[in-house]
Amino acid sequence: MHLERLTHEVIRVAKQAGDFIRQERKNFDPDKIEYKGLNDLVSYVDKTAEKIIVTELERSLPEAGFITEEKTTTKIGDRYNWIIDPLDGTTNFIHGVPSFSVSIALKEYDELVLGVVYEINLDECFYAWKDAPAYLNGKEIKVSNNPSVGGSLIATGFPYYDFEKQAAYIALFTELMKSCHGLRRLGSAAVDLAYTACGRFEAFYEYNLNPWDIAAGVVIVRQAGGEVVNYKGGDEVLNSRQLLATNGKITREMLEIIQQYFN
């Protein structure tokens, strides 16, 4: 399998789905919102975009299965599986807030080997594949060189349905507010990871994330020279429900702060 060629095919598919999402945003009817759970929104746009992606990727790699947010297919592959979030930032999309993306990754057995995040509003496509640099719209990107939390801009996500750890999260948030240049919450984990990969953020942390929220971004951060770990410092993040992505220089300092509140 030629990963570079396949990555560029995934870019084409991500942009095709992104074009559909962009057009639907112009006349989106809020009455068409559905609820998968508490504050967990979805619409026909997510589902249709996912069908577009699945149909196109089946042509590119017929033997691959799929792990998708909207469950429009149940096909699982023995060796290869696509991990897809057709619209990461659905709540932003529904409310007209311009930060949402298409996120597509490929897993070979248990290893992530390529990732594409297409931020639709700015027409920014971030991508990377195994053993290669990371790119933004064809230009190589790297994580920032900032060496300390004190000089960092950090992204996070807020809990929106599972509030069991809300007190710990707020305490951590408060601690970091006093320790860094600022905290941002964009509403798309895929975008947060992409921005960490290109140096706009020094770090991104969140818990209760699903594999489709983060898989593509994890590849991009790592290939851009960053680190992605769970709150114990381990490499397993897809199913750990917790993630810290950094420029690689503030990982230990961030973990020391996080572990005061999450253990």
C-alpha positions as a Markdown table, in Angstrom:
| # | Residue | x | y | z |
|---|---|---|---|---|
| 1 | Met | 0.0 | 0.0 | 0.0 |
| 2 | His | 1.4 | 3.4 | -1.0 |
| 3 | Leu | 0.5 | 5.7 | 2.0 |
| 4 | Glu | 1.4 | 9.0 | 0.3 |
| 5 | Arg | -0.9 | 8.3 | -2.7 |
| 6 | Leu | -3.7 | 7.0 | -0.4 |
| 7 | Thr | -3.4 | 10.1 | 1.8 |
| 8 | His | -3.9 | 12.4 | -1.2 |
| 9 | Glu | -7.0 | 10.3 | -2.1 |
| 10 | Val | -8.3 | 10.8 | 1.4 |
| 11 | Ile | -7.7 | 14.6 | 1.1 |
| 12 | Arg | -9.9 | 14.6 | -2.0 |
| 13 | Val | -12.6 | 12.7 | -0.2 |
| 14 | Ala | -12.4 | 15.0 | 2.9 |
| 15 | Lys | -12.8 | 18.1 | 0.7 |
| 16 | Gln | -15.7 | 16.5 | -1.1 |
| 17 | Ala | -17.5 | 16.0 | 2.2 |
| 18 | Gly | -16.4 | 19.4 | 3.3 |
| 19 | Asp | -17.9 | 21.0 | 0.2 |
| 20 | Phe | -21.2 | 19.3 | 0.9 |
| 21 | Ile | -21.2 | 20.5 | 4.6 |
| 22 | Arg | -20.3 | 24.0 | 3.5 |
| 23 | Gln | -23.2 | 24.2 | 1.1 |
| 24 | Glu | -25.7 | 22.8 | 3.6 |
| 25 | Arg | -24.6 | 25.3 | 6.3 |
| 26 | Lys | -25.9 | 28.1 | 4.1 |
| 27 | Asn | -29.5 | 27.0 | 4.4 |
| 28 | Phe | -29.4 | 24.7 | 7.5 |
| 29 | Asp | -32.8 | 24.3 | 9.2 |
| 30 | Pro | -32.3 | 23.9 | 13.0 |
| 31 | Asp | -35.6 | 22.0 | 13.2 |
| 32 | Lys | -33.7 | 19.1 | 11.6 |
| 33 | Ile | -31.5 | 18.6 | 14.7 |
| 34 | Glu | -31.6 | 15.2 | 16.3 |
| 35 | Tyr | -30.3 | 14.2 | 19.8 |
| 36 | Lys | -28.2 | 11.1 | 20.3 |
| 37 | Gly | -27.9 | 11.9 | 24.0 |
| 38 | Leu | -27.7 | 14.8 | 26.4 |
| 39 | Asn | -26.2 | 17.7 | 24.4 |
| 40 | Asp | -25.0 | 15.2 | 21.8 |
| 41 | Leu | -26.4 | 16.7 | 18.5 |
| 42 | Val | -26.6 | 15.3 | 15.0 |
| 43 | Ser | -28.3 | 16.1 | 11.8 |
| 44 | Tyr | -28.8 | 14.7 | 8.3 |
| 45 | Val | -25.6 | 16.7 | 7.3 |
| 46 | Asp | -23.4 | 14.5 | 9.5 |
| 47 | Lys | -25.0 | 11.3 | 8.3 |
| 48 | Thr | -24.9 | 12.2 | 4.6 |
| 49 | Ala | -21.3 | 13.4 | 4.8 |
| 50 | Glu | -20.4 | 10.1 | 6.4 |
| 51 | Lys | -22.1 | 8.2 | 3.6 |
| 52 | Ile | -20.1 | 10.2 | 1.0 |
| 53 | Ile | -16.9 | 9.4 | 2.8 |
| 54 | Val | -17.6 | 5.7 | 3.3 |
| 55 | Thr | -18.6 | 5.3 | -0.4 |
| 56 | Glu | -15.5 | 7.0 | -1.7 |
| 57 | Leu | -13.1 | 5.2 | 0.7 |
| 58 | Glu | -14.5 | 1.8 | -0.2 |
| 59 | Arg | -13.3 | 2.4 | -3.7 |
| 60 | Ser | -9.9 | 3.4 | -2.6 |
| 61 | Leu | -9.3 | 0.5 | -0.2 |
| 62 | Pro | -12.0 | -2.2 | -0.6 |
| 63 | Glu | -10.6 | -4.5 | 2.1 |
| 64 | Ala | -10.8 | -1.9 | 4.8 |
| 65 | Gly | -13.6 | -1.6 | 7.5 |
| 66 | Phe | -14.9 | 1.4 | 9.3 |
| 67 | Ile | -15.1 | 2.9 | 12.8 |
| 68 | Thr | -17.5 | 5.8 | 12.3 |
| 69 | Glu | -19.3 | 8.2 | 14.6 |
| 70 | Glu | -22.7 | 8.0 | 12.9 |
| 71 | Lys | -22.7 | 4.2 | 12.3 |
| 72 | Thr | -23.8 | 4.4 | 8.7 |
| 73 | Thr | -21.8 | 1.2 | 8.1 |
| 74 | Thr | -20.9 | -1.8 | 10.4 |
| 75 | Lys | -18.2 | -3.3 | 8.2 |
| 76 | Ile | -15.0 | -4.1 | 10.2 |
| 77 | Gly | -11.7 | -5.0 | 8.5 |
| 78 | Asp | -9.2 | -7.6 | 9.6 |
| 79 | Arg | -6.2 | -5.5 | 8.8 |
| 80 | Tyr | -7.3 | -2.0 | 7.9 |
| 81 | Asn | -10.0 | 0.2 | 9.4 |
| 82 | Trp | -10.9 | 3.8 | 8.6 |
| 83 | Ile | -11.8 | 6.0 | 11.6 |
| 84 | Ile | -14.1 | 8.7 | 10.6 |
| 85 | Asp | -15.8 | 11.8 | 12.1 |
| 86 | Pro | -17.7 | 13.3 | 9.2 |
| 87 | Leu | -18.4 | 16.5 | 11.0 |
| 88 | Asp | -16.3 | 17.2 | 14.1 |
| 89 | Gly | -17.9 | 20.2 | 15.8 |
| 90 | Thr | -21.5 | 19.5 | 15.0 |
| 91 | Thr | -22.7 | 21.9 | 17.7 |
| 92 | Asn | -20.6 | 24.7 | 16.2 |
| 93 | Phe | -22.1 | 23.9 | 12.7 |
| 94 | Ile | -25.7 | 23.9 | 14.0 |
| 95 | His | -25.2 | 27.3 | 15.7 |
| 96 | Gly | -23.2 | 28.8 | 12.8 |
| 97 | Val | -19.9 | 29.0 | 14.7 |
| 98 | Pro | -17.1 | 28.7 | 12.1 |
| 99 | Ser | -15.0 | 26.0 | 13.5 |
| 100 | Phe | -15.8 | 22.4 | 12.4 |
| 101 | Ser | -14.0 | 19.8 | 10.4 |
| 102 | Val | -13.9 | 16.5 | 8.6 |
| 103 | Ser | -11.6 | 13.9 | 10.3 |
| 104 | Ile | -10.4 | 10.7 | 8.6 |
| 105 | Ala | -7.7 | 8.3 | 9.8 |
| 106 | Leu | -6.5 | 4.8 | 8.8 |
| 107 | Lys | -5.5 | 2.2 | 11.3 |
| 108 | Glu | -3.5 | -0.9 | 10.2 |
| 109 | Tyr | -4.0 | -3.5 | 12.9 |
| 110 | Asp | -3.5 | -1.4 | 16.0 |
| 111 | Glu | -1.3 | 1.3 | 14.4 |
| 112 | Leu | -2.5 | 4.6 | 13.1 |
| 113 | Val | -0.8 | 5.2 | 9.7 |
| 114 | Leu | -2.4 | 8.2 | 8.2 |
| 115 | Gly | -4.6 | 11.1 | 9.2 |
| 116 | Val | -6.4 | 14.0 | 7.5 |
| 117 | Val | -8.2 | 16.9 | 9.2 |
| 118 | Tyr | -10.0 | 19.3 | 6.9 |
| 119 | Glu | -11.1 | 22.5 | 8.6 |
| 120 | Ile | -13.9 | 23.6 | 6.3 |
| 121 | Asn | -14.3 | 27.3 | 7.1 |
| 122 | Leu | -10.7 | 28.3 | 6.5 |
| 123 | Asp | -10.1 | 25.7 | 3.8 |
| 124 | Glu | -7.2 | 24.3 | 5.7 |
| 125 | Cys | -6.2 | 20.7 | 5.2 |
| 126 | Phe | -3.8 | 19.1 | 7.7 |
| 127 | Tyr | -2.5 | 15.7 | 6.9 |
| 128 | Ala | 0.3 | 13.2 | 7.6 |
| 129 | Trp | 1.2 | 9.6 | 7.0 |
| 130 | Lys | 3.6 | 7.1 | 8.7 |
| 131 | Asp | 7.3 | 7.9 | 8.4 |
| 132 | Ala | 6.7 | 11.3 | 6.7 |
| 133 | Pro | 6.4 | 14.9 | 7.8 |
| 134 | Ala | 3.0 | 16.6 | 8.5 |
| 135 | Tyr | 1.6 | 19.2 | 6.2 |
| 136 | Leu | -0.9 | 22.0 | 5.9 |
| 137 | Asn | -2.1 | 22.7 | 2.4 |
| 138 | Gly | 1.1 | 21.3 | 1.0 |
| 139 | Lys | 3.5 | 23.1 | 3.3 |
| 140 | Glu | 5.4 | 21.1 | 6.0 |
| 141 | Ile | 4.4 | 22.0 | 9.5 |
| 142 | Lys | 6.0 | 21.4 | 12.9 |
| 143 | Val | 5.0 | 21.9 | 16.5 |
| 144 | Ser | 6.1 | 25.0 | 18.4 |
| 145 | Asn | 9.4 | 25.3 | 20.2 |
| 146 | Asn | 8.0 | 26.9 | 23.3 |
| 147 | Pro | 9.7 | 25.2 | 26.3 |
| 148 | Ser | 7.3 | 26.0 | 29.1 |
| 149 | Val | 3.7 | 26.0 | 30.1 |
| 150 | Gly | 4.1 | 29.6 | 31.2 |
| 151 | Gly | 4.7 | 30.7 | 27.6 |
| 152 | Ser | 2.0 | 28.5 | 26.1 |
| 153 | Leu | -1.4 | 28.8 | 24.6 |
| 154 | Ile | -3.4 | 25.7 | 25.5 |
| 155 | Ala | -6.6 | 24.3 | 24.1 |
| 156 | Thr | -9.2 | 22.1 | 25.8 |
| 157 | Gly | -12.7 | 20.8 | 25.5 |
| 158 | Phe | -15.6 | 21.1 | 28.0 |
| 159 | Pro | -17.6 | 18.1 | 29.3 |
| 160 | Tyr | -21.0 | 18.2 | 27.8 |
| 161 | Tyr | -22.8 | 15.0 | 28.9 |
| 162 | Asp | -20.7 | 13.2 | 31.5 |
| 163 | Phe | -20.2 | 15.5 | 34.4 |
| 164 | Glu | -18.8 | 12.9 | 36.9 |
| 165 | Lys | -15.3 | 14.6 | 36.8 |
| 166 | Gln | -16.6 | 18.1 | 36.4 |
| 167 | Ala | -15.1 | 19.3 | 39.7 |
| 168 | Ala | -11.7 | 18.0 | 38.9 |
| 169 | Tyr | -11.9 | 19.4 | 35.4 |
| 170 | Ile | -12.8 | 22.9 | 36.7 |
| 171 | Ala | -10.0 | 22.8 | 39.3 |
| 172 | Leu | -7.5 | 21.8 | 36.5 |
| 173 | Phe | -8.9 | 24.6 | 34.3 |
| 174 | Thr | -8.4 | 27.1 | 37.1 |
| 175 | Glu | -4.9 | 26.0 | 37.7 |
| 176 | Leu | -3.9 | 26.3 | 34.0 |
| 177 | Met | -5.6 | 29.7 | 33.7 |
| 178 | Lys | -3.1 | 31.0 | 36.2 |
| 179 | Ser | -0.1 | 29.2 | 34.6 |
| 180 | Cys | -0.2 | 29.9 | 30.8 |
| 181 | His | -0.8 | 32.6 | 28.2 |
| 182 | Gly | -4.4 | 31.5 | 27.8 |
| 183 | Leu | -6.9 | 28.7 | 27.4 |
| 184 | Arg | -9.0 | 28.2 | 24.3 |
| 185 | Arg | -12.1 | 26.0 | 23.6 |
| 186 | Leu | -12.8 | 25.8 | 19.9 |
| 187 | Gly | -15.3 | 23.0 | 19.9 |
| 188 | Ser | -13.6 | 20.6 | 17.5 |
| 189 | Ala | -11.0 | 18.2 | 19.0 |
| 190 | Ala | -9.7 | 17.4 | 15.5 |
| 191 | Val | -9.0 | 21.1 | 14.9 |
| 192 | Asp | -7.4 | 21.5 | 18.3 |
| 193 | Leu | -5.0 | 18.7 | 17.5 |
| 194 | Ala | -4.2 | 20.1 | 14.0 |
| 195 | Tyr | -3.5 | 23.5 | 15.5 |
| 196 | Thr | -1.2 | 21.9 | 18.0 |
| 197 | Ala | 0.6 | 20.2 | 15.2 |
| 198 | Cys | 1.3 | 23.5 | 13.3 |
| 199 | Gly | 2.4 | 25.4 | 16.5 |
| 200 | Arg | -0.7 | 27.6 | 17.0 |
| 201 | Phe | -1.2 | 25.8 | 20.4 |
| 202 | Glu | 1.5 | 24.3 | 22.5 |
| 203 | Ala | -0.9 | 21.7 | 24.0 |
| 204 | Phe | -4.4 | 20.3 | 23.9 |
| 205 | Tyr | -6.0 | 18.2 | 26.6 |
| 206 | Glu | -9.5 | 16.7 | 27.1 |
| 207 | Tyr | -11.3 | 13.6 | 28.5 |
| 208 | Asn | -14.2 | 11.5 | 27.3 |
| 209 | Leu | -13.1 | 11.7 | 23.7 |
| 210 | Asn | -14.0 | 9.0 | 21.2 |
| 211 | Pro | -11.5 | 7.4 | 18.7 |
| 212 | Trp | -13.1 | 9.3 | 15.7 |
| 213 | Asp | -12.6 | 12.6 | 17.5 |
| 214 | Ile | -8.9 | 12.2 | 17.7 |
| 215 | Ala | -7.4 | 9.5 | 15.5 |
| 216 | Ala | -6.5 | 11.7 | 12.5 |
| 217 | Gly | -5.2 | 14.5 | 14.7 |
| 218 | Val | -3.0 | 12.1 | 16.7 |
| 219 | Val | -1.2 | 11.1 | 13.5 |
| 220 | Ile | -0.7 | 14.7 | 12.5 |
| 221 | Val | 0.7 | 15.8 | 15.8 |
| 222 | Arg | 3.1 | 12.9 | 16.1 |
| 223 | Gln | 4.4 | 13.3 | 12.6 |
| 224 | Ala | 4.8 | 17.1 | 13.2 |
| 225 | Gly | 7.2 | 16.3 | 16.1 |
| 226 | Gly | 4.8 | 16.4 | 19.0 |
| 227 | Glu | 3.7 | 13.9 | 21.6 |
| 228 | Val | 0.3 | 12.5 | 22.3 |
| 229 | Val | -0.2 | 10.6 | 25.6 |
| 230 | Asn | -2.9 | 9.7 | 28.1 |
| 231 | Tyr | -3.0 | 11.2 | 31.5 |
| 232 | Lys | -0.6 | 8.6 | 32.9 |
| 233 | Gly | 1.9 | 9.4 | 30.2 |
| 234 | Gly | 1.2 | 6.2 | 28.1 |
| 235 | Asp | 0.9 | 6.1 | 24.4 |
| 236 | Glu | -2.6 | 4.5 | 24.3 |
| 237 | Val | -5.0 | 7.3 | 23.7 |
| 238 | Leu | -7.6 | 6.0 | 21.2 |
| 239 | Asn | -9.6 | 4.1 | 23.8 |
| 240 | Ser | -8.3 | 5.6 | 27.0 |
| 241 | Arg | -11.0 | 8.4 | 27.0 |
| 242 | Gln | -8.3 | 10.9 | 27.9 |
| 243 | Leu | -5.7 | 12.7 | 25.8 |
| 244 | Leu | -2.8 | 15.2 | 26.1 |
| 245 | Ala | -1.1 | 16.4 | 23.0 |
| 246 | Thr | 1.8 | 18.7 | 23.2 |
| 247 | Asn | 4.8 | 20.1 | 21.3 |
| 248 | Gly | 6.9 | 17.5 | 23.1 |
| 249 | Lys | 8.7 | 20.1 | 25.2 |
| 250 | Ile | 6.0 | 20.7 | 27.8 |
| 251 | Thr | 4.6 | 17.1 | 28.2 |
| 252 | Arg | 6.1 | 16.4 | 31.6 |
| 253 | Glu | 5.2 | 19.8 | 33.0 |
| 254 | Met | 1.6 | 19.4 | 31.7 |
| 255 | Leu | 1.3 | 15.9 | 33.1 |
| 256 | Glu | 2.5 | 17.0 | 36.5 |
| 257 | Ile | -0.3 | 19.6 | 36.6 |
| 258 | Ile | -3.0 | 17.2 | 35.2 |
| 259 | Gln | -2.1 | 14.4 | 37.5 |
| 260 | Gln | -2.9 | 16.6 | 40.5 |
| 261 | Tyr | -6.5 | 16.4 | 39.5 |
| 262 | Phe | -6.8 | 13.2 | 37.4 |
| 263 | Asn | -5.2 | 10.0 | 38.5 |
